[in-house]
């Protein structure tokens, strides 16, 4: 055995149903990881018993795993991540970023399911490597172990019984509640259609290495992470509101021409029939304004945040753009240290106001654009005032207070009001009633943050409550 090496060991298992893609997966993982060792093994005895013994800590039904993963040989690959980085996974655990991305990508290639297994933490690797090879993780850290390498599975007699139907339902519900990012998955048909578009149209544009980041976000179908001409990027796809995708590309480029205060729009694709579209934007490394405000912010950082707000508000006024979707999550810090805007889907031209067709036909979602705002004559938006709303508590020093005053003075030029007709308030009340019913049912399943946001904003619109603007922010309404 050799001396201990720098990095972090993990393993991937390509089950028999994904074996036709093994060469492609190996070539891909070699680009980001060091392949330490690999070997193909056969499953001895009944496959369902093998899966039950391997996943003994999860009490899974071996029959279902056999159907998904197959009965044939599997490929075990031990890899080393030279620069491990940890992020929060959808199930809430801290996971190795590279392994999380590769595992998700390979399952996407294998048409979902669990046809590829990968470890995400050191503890998971230590358990799996000893079960699959008969050697402890400490031995693998020193190199490929000497002697026989093969599965050392626990006997079936030592395993707890497979949970019954009612217990499986309870376990599934508990698992969903524990998940920090609950979202409804797309249908296989829509997911496959978007994957075909990305893999066929993307390379000609310079888009490569795409992997699923998020699915089914109310108005957008799917988000991908990837690289565009060598730079990290985000791909946002929608079949529900393709006009909003085109609007994001157009408005981002228009604002970027005035000042570099938003994520750069790199490319746009729209289907010949106009029913689908995706936009490629440069990925900002973060953190978001939400993450910044969640910790103690010193004077220098507070002044920097407020300075970024002033620059962004000034660029929006000069470009004639009303961003509307001003929330802390839509400000991301770039590599130059400055906060920039993301998500221009529902931005509008203040000189030629045109509502997105999706919003016109969907009152439930339309409420997301009605943030707390001085709505005395109609409904509208004030981007500068919204930035002040989220950051005015940073004004604990004289310098920060001066910058808040500058941002407050910009609110008059930033204000944009649209007259509503007599039916708007009635429609809003009806939509609020429907949302409240949806929220009641969602509460039985653990809640829904998006519904809570829409309900809060709808109530603010109907209440026309301007006390915060007048008393705390000092903005006339």
N, C-alpha and C positions, 0 to 999 in steps of 0.2 A: 504494500500500500504506500501511496505517496503522502507527502505532508498536507496538512489542511489547507484548502484553497479559499480565496475570497469569494463571497457571493452567497446565494441562498438556493438550496436544492428544492426541486419540486418534481412531480411526476404527472404524466398524462397517460391515459389508457384509451386506446382506440379499439372499441369493441367491434365484433365481426360485421355488424350491419354498416359500419363506417369504414371498413378496411379498403374498399375501392378508392377512397380518398386519402389513404395513408401517405402516399408519396407526396401529394400536394401539401398535406399538413406538415410533413417533416421538412420540406423545403421552406415553408413559411416560418415555422418556429425557429429554424436555424438562422434566420435573419435577425432575431431579437434575443435568442437564448443560445447557450452552449449546450449541445446534446452530449451528455456524459456517457450514456449507455442505453441500448435498446435491445429488446429480444421479443420474439413472437412465442406465445404460449398456447397450448391447447387446453380446453376445459375438460377435465376428467370427471366422469360420472354425469349426473343430471345437471343441466345448466341452471335450472331454477334453484337447485340446492347450492350451487357455487355462488350465485348472486346473493342468496340469503345469508350465506356465511361471510361473504366479503362485506356486505352492508349490514352486518349484525347489529351495529350500534344504532341503526336507523329503523329497525323492525319493518323492513319492506317486504312486500309480497314477491317472492322469487319468480312467480309465473309472469307477472307484468314486466319485470326486468328482462326476463328471457324473451318475451315478445318484442320488446323495444331494442335490446342490445344483441340478441342472436345467440346461437348455440355454438358457433364455430370458434376459431382461434382469435386471440386478441393480441394487440401489440402494446407492450409496456415500454415507455420512454422516460428516462430520468434526465432532467435538464437542470441547468444552473443559470440563475438570473444574476448577472454580475453587479447590477445596481438596483436592488429591490426597493420599490416604493409602494407604500400602503395607502389605500383609499377605502372609503366606506362602500360596501357592496349593497345591492338592493335589499338583501335580507338583514342589513344592519351591522354585520360583522366587518372588522377591518381586514381587507384582503389584499394580496399582492396584485398591483395594478396590471402588470403584464400577463399574469396567469388568468386574471379575470377577463381581460380583453380577448386573449387567445381562446379560452374555453368557450366564451360566447360566440366568437367567430366560427369556430369549428363545428359547434352545434348548429349554427346557421347553415353552414355548408352541408351538413348531414340532415337537413330538413327538420331541425328542432329535435325534440325528444331528448334522451339522455345517452346518445350513442357515442359520446366522448366524455370521459371523466378526467378531471384535473384537480389538483390540490391548490387551495387558495391561502392556506396558513401553514406555519411551521408545524403546528400541532397536528393538522390533518395529514401532512406529509409523513410525520413520524409514525402515525398509526398505519397509514396505507402501505408505506414502503416495507414495514416489518411483516404485514399480513401477506403482501404479494411476493416478497423475495426471501423472507426468513432471516433478514439481517436488519439490525437497528439503524436508525438514521445516523447515529454517531459513527458507525462503521462506514457508511456511504460518504460522510464528510471527508474521510481520509482517502477516498478513492473507491474503485470497484472492489467489493469484498472478495476475498479468496474463498474457494470451496463452492459447493452447490448453491445455486440460486433458483428458488422456486416458491410457489405459494405455501404459506403455513396458515391455513384457515382453521377457525375454531370448529369443533365438532357440532353437528346439528343438535345433539342432545343437550348441549349447554345453552342453546338459544332460547329466548322467551318466545311464546306463541305469537303467531302473526295476528295483529289486531283485527277484530271483526268489523262489520260494516259500520255500526254506530260509533265504534271507537275511532275508525279511520275518518269519519266525518268530523268528530270532535278534534282530532289531531290536525286535520286540514284547516279547520276554522282557527285553531290556535296559531298555526303557522302563518295564516294570512294576517292575523292581528299583530304578530311579531314583526311582520315585514314593514319597513319604514317607507317604502315606495310602492304603494298598492296601485296597480293600473290594470285595466282590461287589455288583454292581448288582442292583436289584430287577427283576423281570420287567416288561415294558411294561404288562401287564394290571393288576398291583397298583399300579404307579406312577400309571397313569391313573385307577384307582378312587379313590386317595387325593386326587388333584388334583380330581376331581369333588366329593368330600366337602368339601374345603377351600374351593373356590370357591362351592359352593352353601350350605353351612351356616355358613361363617365370617363373611360380611358381616352376617348377622342378629345375630351375637354381638358385632360390632365388630372383627372380624379382617380386615385388609387387607394388600395388598402382600406376599403370601407368596412366598418363593423357596426352593428346595431348598438345604439346608445340608449334609445328610449322609444316607446311605442304608444300610440293612441292617446295623444294629448289634446283632447277636446276638438280642436280644429285641424290639427296636423296628424297625419297618419303615422309617420315614423321619422326618427332622427338617426343619422349615421355620424360617426366620427371617421376621419380619414385623412389623407394628405392630398393637397391640390398643388401640383407643380413643386412638390417637396416641402410645402408648408402645412402645418396642422390646420384642419378645417372642420366645420360642422355642416352637414347636409340636412336641410329641412324639407320634407316632402308632404304634399297635401293633395288629396283628391276632393276634399270637401270645399275648400276655398282657394282654388288656384290663383284667383285675382289677388288675394292677399300675399301670396308668395311673390308674384311679379311686383306688387307694391313694395315689398321689403327690399327687393333688389334696386328698384328705381329710387326710393326714398333714401336708402343707405348711401348710394352713390352720390345723390344730390347733396346730402348733408356732409359727406366726406370731402366733397369739392370745396366746401366753405372752410372746414377745419377738421382735422383727424380726431373726431370725438365719438365715433361709433365703430363697431366691428365692420371691417371692410367687406363689401359684397364682391365676390370673385367671379361668379358665373351664374347663369340662369338657364334652365331648361324647361320647356313647356311642350306638352304633347301636341301633335297636329290637330287633334279635335278640341284642344283647349281645356280638357277636363282634368288634367293632372299637371303638376309643376313641382320642380324642386329648385332651391337656391343654395348656393355654396358660399359660406361666409368664413372669414378667418377666425380661428379659434383663439379666444383670449384666455390666458392661463389662469386668471383669477388672483385672489379671492373676490367674491361678490361684495357689494355694499352691505348685504345682510350679515355676512361673516365678519366684516370690519366693525359694524355697529354692535355686534354681539359681545365684543371684548372691550376692555378699557382702552379708550382712545386718548393718546397724549395730545398736547397742544400742537406740536408740529404736524402730526398726522391729521388732526382735526382741520387745521388750516389748509392742508393739502387736499382733503376731501372737499371742503367748501370751495376752494379754488377750482377744482374740477367741475363742480356744479355750475359755477359762474361761466366757465368756458363753454360748457355744454349748452346752457340756457342761451348764451349770446349767439352761438352758432345756429341754434334752432330758430331764434328770432330773425337772424340775418337771412337764413335760407327759406323762410316762410313756411316752415314745417311745424305741425303740432304733433308731437310724438304720442300723446295720450296714455300709453301704457307705461307710466312712470311709477315703478315699484322698485324696492331695493334689489330684488333678484335680477333686475334688468340692467344693473350697473356692474361691470366686471373690470377688474384692474388688468391692464395690459403689461407687457414686459418692460415698458418704459416707466412703470410706476403710477401712471395716470388712470383714473376711472373712465370707462367708455360705455356708451349705450349699446344694448343688443335688442333684437326683436322689434323690427320696424313694420311688422305685418299690418298694423292698424293705424299707422301714422297717416296724416292727411295734409293736403295743401290748404293753408289758410285762405289763399286767394281764390281757390277753385274747389270748395268743399264738396267731396263726393264720398258718401258712405259706402263701405264695402258691401257687396251683395249678400255675403254670408251673414253679416250683422243685420242687414235689413230684414232678412227672412228668419232670423233666429234671436228672438228677444231674450231668451234665457242666457245666451252667451254674450249678448250685447251689454249686459249689466257689468261685465268686466271692465268696460271702458268708462263707466260712471264712477270714478273715484270721488273722494270727499272734495267738493268743489263749491265755491260760492254761486249757487244756481238761483239767482233771483229773477232773471228775465226768461231763462230757458234752461237748457242743459249745455254744458260746455266743458272746457279743459283749460288748465293753467299750468303748464309744465314747470315754470320757474317756482310757482307757489308749491307745487307738489314736491319739488326737490327740497325746498325750505321746510316743508312739513316733516320730512324724514330726517333732516340734519340739523334743525335749529337747536336741539339739545346739546350740540357740540360747541355752542357759543359761550363757553365758560371763561374764556380769556378775552382781552380787549381786541386782539388781532382777529380772533374768530368772530367776535361780535360785529366788527366792522365789515367782515365779508358777508355775514348774514344780512346786514343792512343793504349791502350792494345787491344781493340776491332778491331781497324784498322789493327794492326799487325797480327791479326788472319785471315784476309781476304784472304791471299795467300793460307793458308791451307784449307780454306772453299770453295774456288772457284771450280766450276765444270762446264765444257763446253762440249757440244755435237755438233759434226759436223752435219750440215744439208745438205741435198742433193739439187740439183738444182731446184726441184719443190717446196720446202718448202716456199720460198718467194712468188711464184706465188699463192700457196694455201692460204697463209696468206692475200695477196691482195684481192683474191676473197672472202674469209671469211669476211674481213673487209668491202667490198662492201655490202655483204648481211646484216651484222650487222648494217651498216649505214641506210639501207632501213628499217630494223626492228625498229631502233631507231626513225626514222621519224614517223612511225605509232604509236610507243609507246608514242611519244610526244603529240599526240592528246588525249591520255588517261591519261596524267599527268606524263609521264616519266618512266624510268626504271633504277635504280641505277646499277643493274648487267650488263646491256648492256653498260652503260657508262664506267664501269671498264674494260670490255673486249676491248672496242674500244680504250681506252687510252693506254692499254698495247700493243695492236696490233700496234698502231702507233709508240710507243716507240721501238718496235722490228724492224719495217721497217726503222725507222729513224737512228737507231744505235747511238743515242745521248748519249755520254758519258761525256759531259761537267760537269754535276753535280758530277760525280764520281771523275773526275780529279781535279776540282777546289775547290769544297766544302769539299769533303770527303778525298781528298788526296790519293785515291786508284789508282794504276796503272791499265791501261786497255790494 
